[in-house]
């Protein structure tokens, strides 16, 4: 059954999550830490735990969390997984910065569940991917703050230009929701 907006009640939801606050690039260079090995900071972990509580309010279910292999993204995915113990965490190189957006969409298409799934990665790639999913053009419509989340809704097939942005929440807004 199709709604007035042209979307069925069986929409697929993808949550686009930017990793939490991590060791900055300058400090990483001083300590010879590779970009992929930059961890979340203590404050980043603390804030992300509160952010995830708010995420659970706006999205009570999550089936799968697909994350970049970079340490800060994996740590963020693990914090999200703590709130969603039934969610499976999958590491994918398709979320490393610079990967073609169509490859990620093709990968996500294999997961047919109606339960929401999340991707955890990096800017500017996440906002460009979300913009591409909504408009079909590789351009950013917004910037995700560290720990920010965007909800994308797809009607049946996952294709460029077919998504609708459900909501976009900053980490501060999510922390406020989480109490």
N, C-alpha and C positions, 0 to 999 in steps of 0.2 A: 504494500500500500504506500503510495507516494503522498507526501504532505503538500500543502499549498506552496511551499518554497521549492518543491521539486526533489526533496530528499526523503528517502524512506525512513521508517522508524528503526531500521537496522543499519545504522551508521557505524562505521569503523572509526575509532578514536585513536589518535597518536598524540602522546604528550611529548613535546620537544623541550628538553631540559638542558640548560647550560650548567656546566660543572660549578661547584662552589668556589669560594675565594681560595686561591692557591699561592704558593711561594711565587713572588713576582719575578719577571725575567731578569731584572738587574741583579737581584740577590742570587738567583740561580746561576748567573754567569760568574759572580764572585766566588761562589762555592763549587763551580764546575759541575752543576747539575744540568743534565740534558733536558730539553723541553719536555719530552715524553715522561720524564721522571720527576717533574715538579709535583710535590704533594699538596694536599689541602693544608692550610694553616690551622692551628688550634682554633682560632676564631672562626675560620671558614667551616670547620667541622661543627662547632657549636651552633653557628647560624644555620647551617644546612639541616641539622637535626630539627630545629624549630620550623624551618621552611617546609620540611617534609610533613610535619604535623598538619600544617595548613593545606598542603597538597592532598592529604588524606581526606580533608573535609570536602574539597571540591571534586575530588576523584576517588571515591571510596574503594574502587576495584582497580586492579592492575594485574595483567596476566604475565607480562614479560618486560624486562628492562634490557635494552640493547645498548651497549656502551662502547665508546672509543677505548682502545687499549692503553691510552695515556693514563698515568697513575691518578691524576686529579679527577678524571672522569670516572675511572673504576671506583675510586673511593666514594664519589658522589653516588654512583649506582648502588654501592653497598649500603649506604645510608638510606636510600630510597627503599631498597629491598628489606631493610629492617622493619619498615612500616607495612610492607606488603609481603609477609612471609611465604605466601603461595606463589609469588612471582619468581620466574626463572630469570637469572642474569646470563646474558650472552655477550661475549666480547666480539666486536666486529671491526676489522680494519677499514671498513667503509665509512666509519665515523672519524678517521684521522683527517685533519685539515687537508684540503686540496683534492679530495676525492670527487668524482663526477656525481651530481645529484641523482641522475637516472639509475645509477647502479644501486644506490641506497633504496630508492623506491622499488626497484625490481626485487631486491632482497626482502623488503618489508612485505611485498605482495604475497610471499609464500605463507605468511601467517594469516590464516583465514578466520580466526576467532573474532567474535563480536566484542569480547572483553578488551578494554584499552591496553595498549602497549606503550612503552616509553622509549625514547632514544636520548642518550646522554652524550653530549659532545661539546664542541667549541665554536666560538664566534670567530670570524663572521660567517662561517660555513652553515651553522644552524639556521640563522635568519635568512640567508640566501636560499637554503633548501626549502624552508617554510614558504618564502615568497614564491619560489618556483612551483611548489605544490598548489598554491592558491591561484597564481596568475598564469603559469606556464612560461614565465620569463625568469631568467636567473638574475633576480634582483631582490634586495632586502626591502621589506616593508616596515621593519622595526629592528631594534637591537635588543637582544636578550641580555639582561644584567646577569652577573654571576649568581647562579642559583635561581634565575627566573625560569618560568614555564609558560609555554604556549600550547593551547589545545587546538589540534587540527581535526576536522571531521571529514570523512570521505564516504560517499554513497557507493557501496558495493566495490567498485574497482578503484585501485590506487593508481592515479595517473596525474601527470603534471597538469595544472590548471583546474583540477577537479575538487580540490580541498576547499573547505570553508573554515575560516578562523573562528573557533568557538569563543575563546578568551585568551588574554595575555596578562599574566600577573607577575609583578615584581617580587623579589624575595621578601621585601618588607611587607607587602600586602599579604603574602602567604603566611609569614610569621604572625601577622596580626590575626588572621583567620585561625591559626593553630593555637592561639592563646598563650 
